[in-house]
Amino acid sequence: MTAIPFLLLILATLAGYVLNRMAARTIRDNGARLHSMTSYHGLYSALMVLVPVLTIILLWLVLEGSVIDRMVMSGLPDGMLDGQGTGAVQLVLAEIKSISRGQIFGTPEDWKLAAAERYSALRAQADWWMIAVVAIVALAILVFARSRVSAEFRARQGVEHIVSGLMIFCSTVAIFTTIGIIVSLSFETVRFLDRVPLTEFLFGLNWEPQIPLREDQIAAEGAFGWIPVILGTIVITVVALLVAVPVGLFSAIYLNEFAPRKLRATIKPVLEILAGVPTVVYGFFAILVVAPAIRSFGQSLGVDVAPNTALAAGGVMGIMLVPFISSFADDALSAVPGALRDAALGLGATRAEMMTTVLFPAAIPGIVGGVLLAVSRAIGETMIVVMAAGLIAKMTINPLDSVTTVTVQIVTLLIGDTSFDNPKTLAAFALGMMLFLVTLMINVFALRIVRKYREAYD
Amino acid sequence: MSDITSAPGAPTPKSSTELVAASLKRRHRKEARLKWIGLGAIGVAFLMLAILVGSLVSSGWQAFTQTHVTLEVFVDPEEIPEERLPRGGFDDALGASLGRMLPEADMSQRAVRKSVERILSNGAQFKLRDMVVADPALIGKTISMRVPVSDPYDQLNKNLIDRNTPEQNRRVKDNEIAFFDALKAQGAISKPLNWALFTNADSRFPELAGLKGALAGSFWALLTCFLISFPLGIGAAIYLEEFAPKNKLSDFIEVNINNLAAVPSVVFGLLALAVFIGWFGLPRSAPFVGGLTLALMTMPTIIIATRAALKSVPPSIREAALGLGASKQQVVFQHVLPLAMPGVLTGTIIGLAQALGETAPLLLIGMNAFITSAPSSPFDSATALPTQIFIWADSPERGFVSRTSAAILILLGFLVAMNAVAIYLRQKFEKKW
């Protein structure tokens, strides 16, 4: 059914193109001088149809579902949903939908059957309405566009206007995405802060997001202090940097100064492979190889190592970050003007001395920027820690212990659970908000350092 | 000067050449040390890459074959009467045929019968059922069929279970090993290529689990991602690079795009969950929603690559076209963009390759559900390749370890292929001006 409007859209677009182009051609063949080429007349009509009608179809498809849901639910007999939580209402809706698809389990109440019938009827009606609306709008635009064809009509300008509008729309999508992130996160965060005071969230030392599922269930009250979570994130980030920074920096120094050109040309792409490996693969690598290796090594020394130690997750994350840091450092070293290098070598410094006393200090701002970007990567990295780090928040900085991170908590709080009014779900959004803010600040700061430094030498 | 100040008897001061010469050895040693540390660092990175790939290959290659057993199944009309199809005692028919091949097993004992039947995969009876339902004339006949064995026996056959471990620590007991060895001695056991890995969707049983659903889900998600991010990204890039006035708004858009490229992927998942699923009411677990989310993440990559490609087209092309009377848009769309296309495509493919490996946002929109059928449209529930890897990595059954590695090898294969295409495009079509 949804294919028909799209088919209509394509037909109308083609028809617009052909009709207007033919009309323009007739005018030209009759001896008039056209302002625009005939293909622009065709394109004008095609775009005039395509843009609004496509917008209508997409909006319709996006909104249809929730509008029909609302109509069905408000059409239910009074008192059926009184005092029920959102979860229960969602369940009723899902049941009505599955009945309307013909999947009936047990014997549903009569009002549900009636609602299902109403649902199917509304859906069918909505489909027909959409086809009708699309056909009428397309036809009206076709007639309008056709009526504008004349020798003087500036079709090319018209087309270019529409195209510029489209391009401006495309570039604002990035803004809308950012706005969407900020609005959706803050919306849920505010709802979270209604239930949990801000001071408890920011300064609480306990993170136990277990909420009783039923009224009578005996469970912890649930504590939402994010300090232990952020502490775990910091531990893993530090471990990752302890691996990535030395390895990355020394690789960059070697590649930049000592490696023969041919060797460099092969080493660099191979290092980049490390950056291209999906993080879920690193996560599996951590649980399959690294964590057991660390554990058995620890046991051979008589040290007690947790099965999901921060060391394994952080170490593997460090490997992932090596190419990131090495390419940033390489760029920073290359950006130092050749004159500084030549001067140091001319004064008799060895290449190592030139590197450690001149080139490297001069490149430090750029390198720091790269390391900061790596920090923000490490904080935001999800799959490695979800698979290899722990779930329980502990106030510890022992890398051999199991710690949890912000991203782990976001994922575990949201997997499976769906209702949007649960403090657990909202807590995930609050954590997401903090994650977004922290990484955003680091990114802005780091990009500013990198840019400033580049300008200083340009 | 020195001959005046130097007192007689004092050691003659060394010339600076001598001083340098004396320290030269130490300094060269230092240089060599720095060089070796650098090489060592690269060596560490390479070693890690080698261990990563090596461990995946060594645990994953086993999953590309699957142990099967060839059976002569008598489709007993007593057990499987035609009028009751598609119901019937298919498992009993299979068990009986195994029993006939194992004369030493006392099939009248319930425990023995159970352990013999456990050799076969749970999917074997459904395979037989489908054959019989498709052709009811088979009832009453003896058919020869090859069915997968269950996971423990597959592991046994691949020598992944050590026969020397004490019996109570082993998943297959001594008598069960004896049954299996008897079957093997009769030549009934074979280890063909594991096509089920590609033709089956997910399953609770490792020997039946496959990637069809995940591959289809990833396909739909990537298709959606491409259809949305490619036009939007190119449009935005052209506007920003060629038309945008230099003002606050375009600066703001630029900063925005650069920041979006660095926002953690899990945040995009939160956005998708709250906006696409929560507010727009789009279905959970649908590849379409996954594709939308991935499109938002891929767009900055495409924009940045397209802008770089547009920038590299020399101004002489633009000036020539403008001089011949083309409008600014004609210049861009008819001359600059076609010349920049190889760079744009390279960037797009690299962006899509990143999107293919992206996991976290897909987890949040529910593409980690257990779904046993492949999606037929982008709106059906599905998993994707990376989320399937995550699900399997979390599964307790031993057989899923090698399958996870195999799935990762397949994912990496796709990534390598996509990047190879991108590199080929770059080298073949990119012009140096």
Contacts between the chains, C-beta under 8 A, distances in Angstrom:
chain1	res1	chain2	res2	distance
A	62	B	280	5.1
A	62	B	282	7.4
A	63	B	280	7.6
A	65	B	280	7.9
A	65	B	281	4.6
A	65	B	282	7.5
A	66	B	280	6.9
A	66	B	281	3.8
A	69	B	281	6.7
A	156	B	327	6.8
A	160	B	327	6.6
A	160	B	329	4.8
A	163	B	329	6.1
A	164	B	239	7.5
A	164	B	243	6.7
A	164	B	329	7.6
A	166	B	235	6.0
A	167	B	235	4.6
A	167	B	236	7.1
A	167	B	238	5.9
A	167	B	239	3.8
A	167	B	243	6.8
A	168	B	239	6.0
A	169	B	235	7.5
A	170	B	231	7.3
A	170	B	232	4.7
A	170	B	233	7.5
A	170	B	234	7.7
A	170	B	235	3.1
A	170	B	236	4.1
A	170	B	239	6.5
A	171	B	235	7.2
A	171	B	236	3.8
A	171	B	239	4.8
A	171	B	240	5.6
A	171	B	244	7.3
A	171	B	253	5.4
A	172	B	253	7.2
A	173	B	232	5.4
A	173	B	236	6.7
A	173	B	299	6.8
A	174	B	236	6.7
A	174	B	253	6.0
A	174	B	256	4.8
A	174	B	257	4.7
A	174	B	260	5.8
A	174	B	299	6.9
A	174	B	300	7.1
A	174	B	303	7.5
A	175	B	252	7.3
A	175	B	253	6.2
A	175	B	256	5.5
A	177	B	260	6.0
A	177	B	271	7.5
A	177	B	296	5.2
A	177	B	299	7.8
A	178	B	256	5.2
A	178	B	259	7.2
A	178	B	260	6.4
A	180	B	271	5.6
A	180	B	275	5.5
A	181	B	263	7.0
A	181	B	267	6.1
A	181	B	268	7.7
A	181	B	270	7.7
A	181	B	271	4.9
A	184	B	270	7.0
A	184	B	271	5.6
A	184	B	274	3.7
A	184	B	275	5.3
A	184	B	278	7.9
A	184	B	279	8.0
A	185	B	267	7.6
A	185	B	270	6.4
A	185	B	271	7.7
A	185	B	274	7.5
A	187	B	274	7.2
A	188	B	274	6.2
A	246	B	41	6.9
A	247	B	41	4.6
A	247	B	44	5.4
A	247	B	45	5.9
A	248	B	41	7.6
A	249	B	41	7.7
A	250	B	37	5.2
A	250	B	38	4.8
A	250	B	40	7.3
A	250	B	41	3.6
A	250	B	42	7.9
A	251	B	38	6.5
A	251	B	41	4.5
A	251	B	42	4.8
A	251	B	45	6.3
A	253	B	34	7.0
A	253	B	38	5.2
A	254	B	35	6.7
A	254	B	37	8.0
A	254	B	38	2.6
A	254	B	39	5.9
A	254	B	41	6.9
A	254	B	42	6.2
A	255	B	38	7.6
A	255	B	42	7.5
A	258	B	34	7.9
A	258	B	35	4.9
A	258	B	38	6.1
A	267	B	42	6.0
A	270	B	46	6.7
A	270	B	49	7.0
A	271	B	42	7.5
A	271	B	45	6.0
A	273	B	49	6.4
A	274	B	45	6.4
A	274	B	48	7.4
A	274	B	49	5.8
A	276	B	353	7.2
A	276	B	354	7.9
A	276	B	357	7.9
A	276	B	415	6.4
A	276	B	419	6.9
A	277	B	52	7.2
A	277	B	357	7.6
A	277	B	412	7.3
A	278	B	356	7.8
A	278	B	357	2.8
A	278	B	358	7.2
A	278	B	359	6.7
A	278	B	386	5.7
A	278	B	411	6.6
A	278	B	415	7.4
A	279	B	357	7.5
A	279	B	359	6.6
A	279	B	360	7.8
A	280	B	357	7.1
A	280	B	359	4.4
A	280	B	386	4.6
A	280	B	387	8.0
A	280	B	389	5.2
A	280	B	390	5.6
A	280	B	393	7.8
A	280	B	408	7.9
A	281	B	52	7.6
A	281	B	56	7.6
A	281	B	357	7.6
A	281	B	389	7.4
A	281	B	408	5.2
A	281	B	411	7.2
A	281	B	412	7.1
A	282	B	52	7.9
A	283	B	390	7.6
A	283	B	393	7.1
A	284	B	389	6.6
A	284	B	393	4.9
A	284	B	404	5.9
A	284	B	405	7.6
A	284	B	408	6.3
A	285	B	52	5.3
A	285	B	55	6.8
A	285	B	56	7.4
A	287	B	393	6.8
A	288	B	55	6.2
A	288	B	59	6.9
A	288	B	401	7.2
A	288	B	405	7.6
A	289	B	51	6.6
A	289	B	52	7.9
A	289	B	55	4.9
A	319	B	45	7.2
A	319	B	48	4.8
A	319	B	52	7.9
A	322	B	45	5.1
A	323	B	45	7.6
A	326	B	45	8.0
A	348	B	20	7.3
A	350	B	27	5.2
A	350	B	28	6.7
A	350	B	30	7.2
A	350	B	31	4.7
A	351	B	31	6.0
A	352	B	27	7.7
A	352	B	30	5.4
A	352	B	31	3.7
A	352	B	33	7.7
A	352	B	34	4.3
A	352	B	35	7.4
A	353	B	27	6.8
A	353	B	30	7.5
A	353	B	31	7.6
A	355	B	34	6.8
A	356	B	34	7.3
A	373	B	262	6.9
A	376	B	262	6.4
A	376	B	264	7.8
A	377	B	262	7.9
A	379	B	264	7.3
A	380	B	263	7.6
A	380	B	264	2.5
A	380	B	265	7.2
A	380	B	266	6.7
A	380	B	267	7.4
A	381	B	264	7.4
A	382	B	264	7.0
A	382	B	265	6.5
A	382	B	266	4.5
A	382	B	359	7.4
A	382	B	360	3.8
A	383	B	359	4.8
A	383	B	360	5.8
A	383	B	386	7.9
A	383	B	390	7.2
A	386	B	360	7.5
A	386	B	363	7.7
A	386	B	390	7.8
A	387	B	390	7.1
A	387	B	393	6.2
A	387	B	394	7.9
A	407	B	264	7.0
A	407	B	266	5.2
A	407	B	360	7.2
A	410	B	266	5.6
A	410	B	270	7.0
A	410	B	364	7.7
A	411	B	266	6.8
A	411	B	360	6.7
A	411	B	363	5.7
A	411	B	364	6.9
A	414	B	269	8.0
A	414	B	270	7.9
A	414	B	273	6.7
A	414	B	363	7.9
A	414	B	364	5.3
A	415	B	363	6.3
A	415	B	364	7.8
A	415	B	368	6.7
A	418	B	284	7.3
A	420	B	278	5.8
A	428	B	270	7.3
A	429	B	270	6.1
A	429	B	274	7.0
A	432	B	266	7.1
A	432	B	267	5.7
A	432	B	270	4.3
A	435	B	264	6.1
A	435	B	266	7.3
A	435	B	267	6.4
A	436	B	263	6.7
A	436	B	264	7.5
A	436	B	267	5.1
A	439	B	262	7.0
A	439	B	263	6.7
A	439	B	264	5.7
A	440	B	259	6.4
A	440	B	263	7.4
A	443	B	259	5.9
A	443	B	262	4.5
A	444	B	259	7.0
A	447	B	258	6.4
